[in-house]
Amino acid sequence: MLRTIDLRGRVLSPAELLAVVPRADSARDEALVIAARIVDDVAVRGEEALREQAAQFDHVTDHAIAVPASHLDEALDSLDPGVRAALEEA
């Protein structure tokens, strides 16, 4: 049964919002297990796994795996300098 939580007209901090809106721990745990399986599959089988997952989840086939360099350059150019510096340091 779904529970309705009416938040209209309320301004909540992130902590208050988390306290009001329940989280399903089991769903989160299941999602983490599935995500780990996907990552492990790509680590083991590489491009073949990526292509299968693209077909399964996005219904996309016969596409380029590599991101064109021009797209990467464009993304870097539009990135906030502080964020870029933090990413480069990390």
C-alpha positions, 0 to 999 in steps of 0.5 A, spaced: 500 500 500 502 506 498 502 512 503 501 519 501 505 524 504 503 531 502 509 536 503 505 542 499 507 549 502 512 546 506 520 548 506 524 542 508 532 542 509 535 535 506 535 532 513 528 534 515 526 531 508 529 524 509 526 524 516 519 525 513 520 521 506 521 513 508 526 509 504 526 502 503 533 499 505 531 493 502 530 496 495 537 500 496 540 494 498 538 490 492 539 496 487 547 496 490 547 488 488 545 489 481 549 495 480 555 491 482 553 485 478 553 490 472 560 493 473 563 486 475 560 484 468 563 490 464 570 489 468 570 481 466 567 482 459 568 489 457 565 491 450 561 485 449 557 486 456 556 494 455 553 492 448 548 487 451 547 492 457 545 498 452 540 493 448 537 491 455 536 497 458 536 502 453 534 498 447 540 501 443 544 497 438 550 498 433 552 504 437 559 507 438 562 505 445 567 511 445 565 518 446 568 522 441 574 527 443 570 533 441 564 531 446 570 530 451 573 537 450 566 541 450 564 538 456 571 540 459 570 547 457 564 547 460 566 544 467 566 549 473 573 550 474 573 549 481 570 542 480 575 541 474 581 542 479 577 537 484 576 532 479 584 532 476 586 532 483 582 526 485 
